[in-house]
């Protein structure tokens, strides 16, 4: 793969792998799904299609970060605020 987008694809994979450590269903489940998704698209060679897939991956990163933030917010709220108010 001598594609100029190769670095971006590797960065995306590493970022998703890192974020998957806290996934609610477990890191192993997330890693398997991530690998399957990347292997499914390994033969894509069109730069435009690769760009769209990378953009979709960036969207998934944003969604995961939002989910983790919301989970942490709910835990903090539950821990520090009186549930009767």
Jmol script that loads the backbone (N, CA, C; Angstrom):
load data "model"
ATOM      1  N   UNK A   1       0.853  -1.181   0.000  1.00  0.00           N
ATOM      2  CA  UNK A   1       0.000   0.000   0.000  1.00  0.00           C
ATOM      3  C   UNK A   1       0.889   1.231   0.000  1.00  0.00           C
ATOM      4  N   UNK A   2       1.162   1.766  -1.130  1.00  0.00           N
ATOM      5  CA  UNK A   2       2.000   2.949  -1.243  1.00  0.00           C
ATOM      6  C   UNK A   2       1.141   4.203  -1.358  1.00  0.00           C
ATOM      7  N   UNK A   3      -0.014   4.152  -0.811  1.00  0.00           N
ATOM      8  CA  UNK A   3      -0.960   5.245  -0.869  1.00  0.00           C
ATOM      9  C   UNK A   3      -0.520   6.358   0.086  1.00  0.00           C
ATOM     10  N   UNK A   4      -0.640   7.621  -0.310  1.00  0.00           N
ATOM     11  CA  UNK A   4      -0.275   8.716   0.602  1.00  0.00           C
ATOM     12  C   UNK A   4      -1.187   8.798   1.831  1.00  0.00           C
ATOM     13  N   UNK A   5      -2.335   8.159   1.784  1.00  0.00           N
ATOM     14  CA  UNK A   5      -3.258   8.173   2.924  1.00  0.00           C
ATOM     15  C   UNK A   5      -2.949   7.064   3.928  1.00  0.00           C
ATOM     16  N   UNK A   6      -1.921   6.284   3.661  1.00  0.00           N
ATOM     17  CA  UNK A   6      -1.582   5.153   4.534  1.00  0.00           C
ATOM     18  C   UNK A   6      -1.342   5.609   5.976  1.00  0.00           C
ATOM     19  N   UNK A   7      -0.634   6.708   6.143  1.00  0.00           N
ATOM     20  CA  UNK A   7      -0.358   7.236   7.485  1.00  0.00           C
ATOM     21  C   UNK A   7      -1.629   7.611   8.226  1.00  0.00           C
ATOM     22  N   UNK A   8      -2.567   8.188   7.501  1.00  0.00           N
ATOM     23  CA  UNK A   8      -3.839   8.562   8.129  1.00  0.00           C
ATOM     24  C   UNK A   8      -4.634   7.331   8.547  1.00  0.00           C
ATOM     25  N   UNK A   9      -4.600   6.305   7.732  1.00  0.00           N
ATOM     26  CA  UNK A   9      -5.317   5.072   8.064  1.00  0.00           C
ATOM     27  C   UNK A   9      -4.707   4.429   9.310  1.00  0.00           C
ATOM     28  N   UNK A  10      -3.389   4.405   9.386  1.00  0.00           N
ATOM     29  CA  UNK A  10      -2.719   3.827  10.560  1.00  0.00           C
ATOM     30  C   UNK A  10      -3.016   4.654  11.805  1.00  0.00           C
ATOM     31  N   UNK A  11      -2.987   5.991  11.675  1.00  0.00           N
ATOM     32  CA  UNK A  11      -3.314   6.864  12.804  1.00  0.00           C
ATOM     33  C   UNK A  11      -4.738   6.601  13.288  1.00  0.00           C
ATOM     34  N   UNK A  12      -5.662   6.474  12.344  1.00  0.00           N
ATOM     35  CA  UNK A  12      -7.055   6.215  12.681  1.00  0.00           C
ATOM     36  C   UNK A  12      -7.193   4.887  13.428  1.00  0.00           C
ATOM     37  N   UNK A  13      -6.530   3.868  12.930  1.00  0.00           N
ATOM     38  CA  UNK A  13      -6.599   2.547  13.572  1.00  0.00           C
ATOM     39  C   UNK A  13      -6.062   2.611  15.000  1.00  0.00           C
ATOM     40  N   UNK A  14      -4.920   3.274  15.189  1.00  0.00           N
ATOM     41  CA  UNK A  14      -4.323   3.374  16.523  1.00  0.00           C
ATOM     42  C   UNK A  14      -5.210   4.165  17.476  1.00  0.00           C
ATOM     43  N   UNK A  15      -5.792   5.254  16.988  1.00  0.00           N
ATOM     44  CA  UNK A  15      -6.678   6.052  17.841  1.00  0.00           C
ATOM     45  C   UNK A  15      -7.913   5.250  18.254  1.00  0.00           C
ATOM     46  N   UNK A  16      -8.491   4.550  17.297  1.00  0.00           N
ATOM     47  CA  UNK A  16      -9.672   3.739  17.619  1.00  0.00           C
ATOM     48  C   UNK A  16      -9.309   2.602  18.573  1.00  0.00           C
ATOM     49  N   UNK A  17      -8.161   2.000  18.373  1.00  0.00           N
ATOM     50  CA  UNK A  17      -7.713   0.927  19.257  1.00  0.00           C
ATOM     51  C   UNK A  17      -7.543   1.447  20.682  1.00  0.00           C
ATOM     52  N   UNK A  18      -6.990   2.640  20.810  1.00  0.00           N
ATOM     53  CA  UNK A  18      -6.808   3.260  22.126  1.00  0.00           C
ATOM     54  C   UNK A  18      -8.155   3.565  22.782  1.00  0.00           C
ATOM     55  N   UNK A  19      -9.077   4.127  22.014  1.00  0.00           N
ATOM     56  CA  UNK A  19     -10.392   4.461  22.565  1.00  0.00           C
ATOM     57  C   UNK A  19     -11.203   3.214  22.915  1.00  0.00           C
ATOM     58  N   UNK A  20     -10.926   2.115  22.243  1.00  0.00           N
ATOM     59  CA  UNK A  20     -11.678   0.888  22.476  1.00  0.00           C
ATOM     60  C   UNK A  20     -11.399   0.236  23.814  1.00  0.00           C
ATOM     61  N   UNK A  21     -10.371   0.694  24.514  1.00  0.00           N
ATOM     62  CA  UNK A  21     -10.042   0.088  25.809  1.00  0.00           C
ATOM     63  C   UNK A  21     -11.165   0.260  26.830  1.00  0.00           C
ATOM     64  N   UNK A  22     -11.928   1.345  26.703  1.00  0.00           N
ATOM     65  CA  UNK A  22     -12.995   1.622  27.668  1.00  0.00           C
ATOM     66  C   UNK A  22     -14.380   1.279  27.123  1.00  0.00           C
ATOM     67  N   UNK A  23     -14.447   0.561  26.026  1.00  0.00           N
ATOM     68  CA  UNK A  23     -15.731   0.268  25.395  1.00  0.00           C
ATOM     69  C   UNK A  23     -16.597  -0.562  26.348  1.00  0.00           C
ATOM     70  N   UNK A  24     -17.892  -0.238  26.463  1.00  0.00           N
ATOM     71  CA  UNK A  24     -18.767  -0.941  27.419  1.00  0.00           C
ATOM     72  C   UNK A  24     -18.824  -2.460  27.253  1.00  0.00           C
ATOM     73  N   UNK A  25     -18.732  -2.962  26.032  1.00  0.00           N
ATOM     74  CA  UNK A  25     -18.795  -4.416  25.828  1.00  0.00           C
ATOM     75  C   UNK A  25     -17.437  -5.078  25.972  1.00  0.00           C
ATOM     76  N   UNK A  26     -16.415  -4.297  26.244  1.00  0.00           N
ATOM     77  CA  UNK A  26     -15.082  -4.848  26.458  1.00  0.00           C
ATOM     78  C   UNK A  26     -14.121  -4.533  25.332  1.00  0.00           C
ATOM     79  N   UNK A  27     -12.846  -4.480  25.693  1.00  0.00           N
ATOM     80  CA  UNK A  27     -11.810  -4.138  24.723  1.00  0.00           C
ATOM     81  C   UNK A  27     -11.637  -5.231  23.669  1.00  0.00           C
ATOM     82  N   UNK A  28     -11.778  -6.480  24.072  1.00  0.00           N
ATOM     83  CA  UNK A  28     -11.601  -7.582  23.128  1.00  0.00           C
ATOM     84  C   UNK A  28     -12.693  -7.527  22.048  1.00  0.00           C
ATOM     85  N   UNK A  29     -13.926  -7.299  22.466  1.00  0.00           N
ATOM     86  CA  UNK A  29     -15.039  -7.184  21.515  1.00  0.00           C
ATOM     87  C   UNK A  29     -14.784  -6.043  20.531  1.00  0.00           C
ATOM     88  N   UNK A  30     -14.366  -4.888  21.061  1.00  0.00           N
ATOM     89  CA  UNK A  30     -14.123  -3.720  20.218  1.00  0.00           C
ATOM     90  C   UNK A  30     -12.978  -3.982  19.244  1.00  0.00           C
ATOM     91  N   UNK A  31     -11.905  -4.587  19.729  1.00  0.00           N
ATOM     92  CA  UNK A  31     -10.740  -4.855  18.885  1.00  0.00           C
ATOM     93  C   UNK A  31     -11.092  -5.793  17.730  1.00  0.00           C
ATOM     94  N   UNK A  32     -11.892  -6.814  18.010  1.00  0.00           N
ATOM     95  CA  UNK A  32     -12.305  -7.751  16.957  1.00  0.00           C
ATOM     96  C   UNK A  32     -13.156  -7.051  15.902  1.00  0.00           C
ATOM     97  N   UNK A  33     -14.087  -6.226  16.348  1.00  0.00           N
ATOM     98  CA  UNK A  33     -14.944  -5.490  15.406  1.00  0.00           C
ATOM     99  C   UNK A  33     -14.130  -4.497  14.584  1.00  0.00           C
ATOM    100  N   UNK A  34     -13.173  -3.847  15.227  1.00  0.00           N
ATOM    101  CA  UNK A  34     -12.319  -2.882  14.544  1.00  0.00           C
ATOM    102  C   UNK A  34     -11.481  -3.572  13.474  1.00  0.00           C
ATOM    103  N   UNK A  35     -10.892  -4.684  13.832  1.00  0.00           N
ATOM    104  CA  UNK A  35     -10.064  -5.420  12.880  1.00  0.00           C
ATOM    105  C   UNK A  35     -10.898  -5.894  11.695  1.00  0.00           C
ATOM    106  N   UNK A  36     -12.091  -6.391  11.969  1.00  0.00           N
ATOM    107  CA  UNK A  36     -12.979  -6.848  10.903  1.00  0.00           C
ATOM    108  C   UNK A  36     -13.323  -5.700   9.948  1.00  0.00           C
ATOM    109  N   UNK A  37     -13.622  -4.527  10.518  1.00  0.00           N
ATOM    110  CA  UNK A  37     -13.983  -3.374   9.691  1.00  0.00           C
ATOM    111  C   UNK A  37     -12.815  -2.944   8.805  1.00  0.00           C
ATOM    112  N   UNK A  38     -11.621  -2.931   9.368  1.00  0.00           N
ATOM    113  CA  UNK A  38     -10.461  -2.515   8.576  1.00  0.00           C
ATOM    114  C   UNK A  38     -10.091  -3.575   7.534  1.00  0.00           C
ATOM    115  N   UNK A  39     -10.191  -4.836   7.890  1.00  0.00           N
ATOM    116  CA  UNK A  39      -9.850  -5.891   6.938  1.00  0.00           C
ATOM    117  C   UNK A  39     -10.850  -5.937   5.784  1.00  0.00           C
ATOM    118  N   UNK A  40     -12.096  -5.600   6.056  1.00  0.00           N
ATOM    119  CA  UNK A  40     -13.125  -5.586   5.015  1.00  0.00           C
ATOM    120  C   UNK A  40     -12.778  -4.571   3.925  1.00  0.00           C
ATOM    121  N   UNK A  41     -12.123  -3.491   4.308  1.00  0.00           N
ATOM    122  CA  UNK A  41     -11.806  -2.419   3.363  1.00  0.00           C
ATOM    123  C   UNK A  41     -10.331  -2.376   2.980  1.00  0.00           C
ATOM    124  N   UNK A  42      -9.593  -3.443   3.225  1.00  0.00           N
ATOM    125  CA  UNK A  42      -8.148  -3.424   2.966  1.00  0.00           C
ATOM    126  C   UNK A  42      -7.792  -3.333   1.490  1.00  0.00           C
ATOM    127  N   UNK A  43      -8.673  -3.747   0.607  1.00  0.00           N
ATOM    128  CA  UNK A  43      -8.372  -3.745  -0.820  1.00  0.00           C
ATOM    129  C   UNK A  43      -8.831  -2.477  -1.535  1.00  0.00           C
ATOM    130  N   UNK A  44      -9.355  -1.521  -0.791  1.00  0.00           N
ATOM    131  CA  UNK A  44      -9.792  -0.264  -1.398  1.00  0.00           C
ATOM    132  C   UNK A  44      -8.543   0.523  -1.805  1.00  0.00           C
ATOM    133  N   UNK A  45      -8.488   0.948  -3.053  1.00  0.00           N
ATOM    134  CA  UNK A  45      -7.314   1.675  -3.534  1.00  0.00           C
ATOM    135  C   UNK A  45      -7.654   3.076  -4.060  1.00  0.00           C
ATOM    136  N   UNK A  46      -8.925   3.374  -4.208  1.00  0.00           N
ATOM    137  CA  UNK A  46      -9.341   4.690  -4.687  1.00  0.00           C
ATOM    138  C   UNK A  46      -9.158   5.724  -3.571  1.00  0.00           C
ATOM    139  N   UNK A  47      -8.320   6.747  -3.788  1.00  0.00           N
ATOM    140  CA  UNK A  47      -8.059   7.741  -2.730  1.00  0.00           C
ATOM    141  C   UNK A  47      -9.325   8.438  -2.221  1.00  0.00           C
ATOM    142  N   UNK A  48     -10.275   8.672  -3.114  1.00  0.00           N
ATOM    143  CA  UNK A  48     -11.519   9.330  -2.692  1.00  0.00           C
ATOM    144  C   UNK A  48     -12.314   8.439  -1.740  1.00  0.00           C
ATOM    145  N   UNK A  49     -12.392   7.158  -2.059  1.00  0.00           N
ATOM    146  CA  UNK A  49     -13.099   6.205  -1.197  1.00  0.00           C
ATOM    147  C   UNK A  49     -12.382   6.059   0.144  1.00  0.00           C
ATOM    148  N   UNK A  50     -11.053   6.022   0.114  1.00  0.00           N
ATOM    149  CA  UNK A  50     -10.277   5.929   1.358  1.00  0.00           C
ATOM    150  C   UNK A  50     -10.522   7.162   2.214  1.00  0.00           C
ATOM    151  N   UNK A  51     -10.551   8.340   1.582  1.00  0.00           N
ATOM    152  CA  UNK A  51     -10.808   9.591   2.309  1.00  0.00           C
ATOM    153  C   UNK A  51     -12.172   9.528   2.988  1.00  0.00           C
ATOM    154  N   UNK A  52     -13.192   9.017   2.292  1.00  0.00           N
ATOM    155  CA  UNK A  52     -14.526   8.900   2.888  1.00  0.00           C
ATOM    156  C   UNK A  52     -14.523   7.937   4.068  1.00  0.00           C
ATOM    157  N   UNK A  53     -13.794   6.829   3.939  1.00  0.00           N
ATOM    158  CA  UNK A  53     -13.720   5.859   5.039  1.00  0.00           C
ATOM    159  C   UNK A  53     -12.983   6.444   6.246  1.00  0.00           C
ATOM    160  N   UNK A  54     -11.927   7.218   5.994  1.00  0.00           N
ATOM    161  CA  UNK A  54     -11.196   7.861   7.092  1.00  0.00           C
ATOM    162  C   UNK A  54     -12.090   8.892   7.776  1.00  0.00           C
ATOM    163  N   UNK A  55     -12.845   9.650   6.992  1.00  0.00           N
ATOM    164  CA  UNK A  55     -13.776  10.627   7.577  1.00  0.00           C
ATOM    165  C   UNK A  55     -14.836   9.931   8.425  1.00  0.00           C
ATOM    166  N   UNK A  56     -15.303   8.785   7.966  1.00  0.00           N
ATOM    167  CA  UNK A  56     -16.280   8.017   8.750  1.00  0.00           C
ATOM    168  C   UNK A  56     -15.650   7.533  10.057  1.00  0.00           C
ATOM    169  N   UNK A  57     -14.392   7.117   9.981  1.00  0.00           N
ATOM    170  CA  UNK A  57     -13.673   6.695  11.184  1.00  0.00           C
ATOM    171  C   UNK A  57     -13.499   7.842  12.166  1.00  0.00           C
ATOM    172  N   UNK A  58     -13.210   9.040  11.659  1.00  0.00           N
ATOM    173  CA  UNK A  58     -13.105  10.210  12.532  1.00  0.00           C
ATOM    174  C   UNK A  58     -14.438  10.511  13.204  1.00  0.00           C
ATOM    175  N   UNK A  59     -15.532  10.318  12.484  1.00  0.00           N
ATOM    176  CA  UNK A  59     -16.857  10.493  13.070  1.00  0.00           C
ATOM    177  C   UNK A  59     -17.082   9.485  14.203  1.00  0.00           C
ATOM    178  N   UNK A  60     -16.663   8.248  14.000  1.00  0.00           N
ATOM    179  CA  UNK A  60     -16.799   7.221  15.039  1.00  0.00           C
ATOM    180  C   UNK A  60     -15.990   7.613  16.273  1.00  0.00           C
ATOM    181  N   UNK A  61     -14.816   8.183  16.073  1.00  0.00           N
ATOM    182  CA  UNK A  61     -14.005   8.638  17.201  1.00  0.00           C
ATOM    183  C   UNK A  61     -14.760   9.696  17.997  1.00  0.00           C
ATOM    184  N   UNK A  62     -15.360  10.653  17.314  1.00  0.00           N
ATOM    185  CA  UNK A  62     -16.129  11.702  17.995  1.00  0.00           C
ATOM    186  C   UNK A  62     -17.307  11.109  18.764  1.00  0.00           C
ATOM    187  N   UNK A  63     -17.976  10.143  18.173  1.00  0.00           N
ATOM    188  CA  UNK A  63     -19.108   9.501  18.845  1.00  0.00           C
ATOM    189  C   UNK A  63     -18.653   8.744  20.096  1.00  0.00           C
ATOM    190  N   UNK A  64     -17.544   8.036  19.998  1.00  0.00           N
ATOM    191  CA  UNK A  64     -17.014   7.305  21.162  1.00  0.00           C
ATOM    192  C   UNK A  64     -16.627   8.265  22.281  1.00  0.00           C
ATOM    193  N   UNK A  65     -15.959   9.358  21.921  1.00  0.00           N
ATOM    194  CA  UNK A  65     -15.573  10.345  22.927  1.00  0.00           C
ATOM    195  C   UNK A  65     -16.799  10.941  23.602  1.00  0.00           C
ATOM    196  N   UNK A  66     -17.838  11.220  22.839  1.00  0.00           N
ATOM    197  CA  UNK A  66     -19.071  11.761  23.412  1.00  0.00           C
ATOM    198  C   UNK A  66     -19.719  10.744  24.351  1.00  0.00           C
ATOM    199  N   UNK A  67     -19.720   9.477  23.952  1.00  0.00           N
ATOM    200  CA  UNK A  67     -20.304   8.435  24.794  1.00  0.00           C
ATOM    201  C   UNK A  67     -19.533   8.306  26.105  1.00  0.00           C
ATOM    202  N   UNK A  68     -18.205   8.331  26.041  1.00  0.00           N
ATOM    203  CA  UNK A  68     -17.392   8.214  27.258  1.00  0.00           C
ATOM    204  C   UNK A  68     -17.586   9.432  28.153  1.00  0.00           C
ATOM    205  N   UNK A  69     -17.653  10.626  27.557  1.00  0.00           N
ATOM    206  CA  UNK A  69     -17.861  11.826  28.342  1.00  0.00           C
ATOM    207  C   UNK A  69     -19.202  11.784  29.052  1.00  0.00           C
ATOM    208  N   UNK A  70     -20.238  11.356  28.347  1.00  0.00           N
ATOM    209  CA  UNK A  70     -21.564  11.271  28.944  1.00  0.00           C
ATOM    210  C   UNK A  70     -21.595  10.258  30.081  1.00  0.00           C
ATOM    211  N   UNK A  71     -20.932   9.135  29.901  1.00  0.00           N
ATOM    212  CA  UNK A  71     -20.881   8.114  30.944  1.00  0.00           C
ATOM    213  C   UNK A  71     -20.178   8.646  32.188  1.00  0.00           C
ATOM    214  N   UNK A  72     -19.071   9.361  31.983  1.00  0.00           N
ATOM    215  CA  UNK A  72     -18.338   9.930  33.126  1.00  0.00           C
ATOM    216  C   UNK A  72     -19.164  11.020  33.809  1.00  0.00           C
ATOM    217  N   UNK A  73     -19.849  11.837  33.020  1.00  0.00           N
ATOM    218  CA  UNK A  73     -20.699  12.881  33.572  1.00  0.00           C
ATOM    219  C   UNK A  73     -21.806  12.278  34.434  1.00  0.00           C
ATOM    220  N   UNK A  74     -22.439  11.238  33.943  1.00  0.00           N
ATOM    221  CA  UNK A  74     -23.518  10.601  34.707  1.00  0.00           C
ATOM    222  C   UNK A  74     -22.982   9.992  36.005  1.00  0.00           C
ATOM    223  N   UNK A  75     -21.801   9.405  35.946  1.00  0.00           N
ATOM    224  CA  UNK A  75     -21.205   8.819  37.154  1.00  0.00           C
ATOM    225  C   UNK A  75     -20.893   9.907  38.168  1.00  0.00           C
ATOM    226  N   UNK A  76     -20.348  11.023  37.726  1.00  0.00           N
ATOM    227  CA  UNK A  76     -20.029  12.129  38.642  1.00  0.00           C
ATOM    228  C   UNK A  76     -21.309  12.722  39.231  1.00  0.00           C
ATOM    229  N   UNK A  77     -22.309  12.893  38.402  1.00  0.00           N
ATOM    230  CA  UNK A  77     -23.569  13.458  38.878  1.00  0.00           C
ATOM    231  C   UNK A  77     -24.198  12.539  39.916  1.00  0.00           C
ATOM    232  N   UNK A  78     -24.180  11.257  39.651  1.00  0.00           N
ATOM    233  CA  UNK A  78     -24.745  10.286  40.583  1.00  0.00           C
ATOM    234  C   UNK A  78     -23.971  10.272  41.902  1.00  0.00           C
ATOM    235  N   UNK A  79     -22.672  10.446  41.825  1.00  0.00           N
ATOM    236  CA  UNK A  79     -21.822  10.382  43.001  1.00  0.00           C
ATOM    237  C   UNK A  79     -21.934  11.623  43.882  1.00  0.00           C
ATOM    238  N   UNK A  80     -22.060  12.807  43.278  1.00  0.00           N
ATOM    239  CA  UNK A  80     -21.945  14.047  44.042  1.00  0.00           C
ATOM    240  C   UNK A  80     -23.239  14.834  44.234  1.00  0.00           C
ATOM    241  N   UNK A  81     -24.274  14.494  43.530  1.00  0.00           N
ATOM    242  CA  UNK A  81     -25.520  15.246  43.699  1.00  0.00           C
ATOM    243  C   UNK A  81     -26.552  14.402  44.417  1.00  0.00           C
ATOM    244  N   UNK A  82     -27.315  15.077  45.226  1.00  0.00           N
ATOM    245  CA  UNK A  82     -28.362  14.404  45.990  1.00  0.00           C
ATOM    246  C   UNK A  82     -29.463  13.973  45.034  1.00  0.00           C
ATOM    247  N   UNK A  83     -29.805  12.692  45.006  1.00  0.00           N
ATOM    248  CA  UNK A  83     -30.814  12.211  44.050  1.00  0.00           C
ATOM    249  C   UNK A  83     -32.222  12.717  44.356  1.00  0.00           C
ATOM    250  N   UNK A  84     -32.450  13.295  45.541  1.00  0.00           N
ATOM    251  CA  UNK A  84     -33.788  13.757  45.899  1.00  0.00           C
ATOM    252  C   UNK A  84     -34.093  15.139  45.353  1.00  0.00           C
ATOM    253  N   UNK A  85     -33.112  15.820  44.793  1.00  0.00           N
ATOM    254  CA  UNK A  85     -33.357  17.174  44.279  1.00  0.00           C
ATOM    255  C   UNK A  85     -33.489  17.172  42.801  1.00  0.00           C
TER     256      UNK A  85
END
end "model"
wireframe off; spacefill off
backbone 0.3
color backbone group
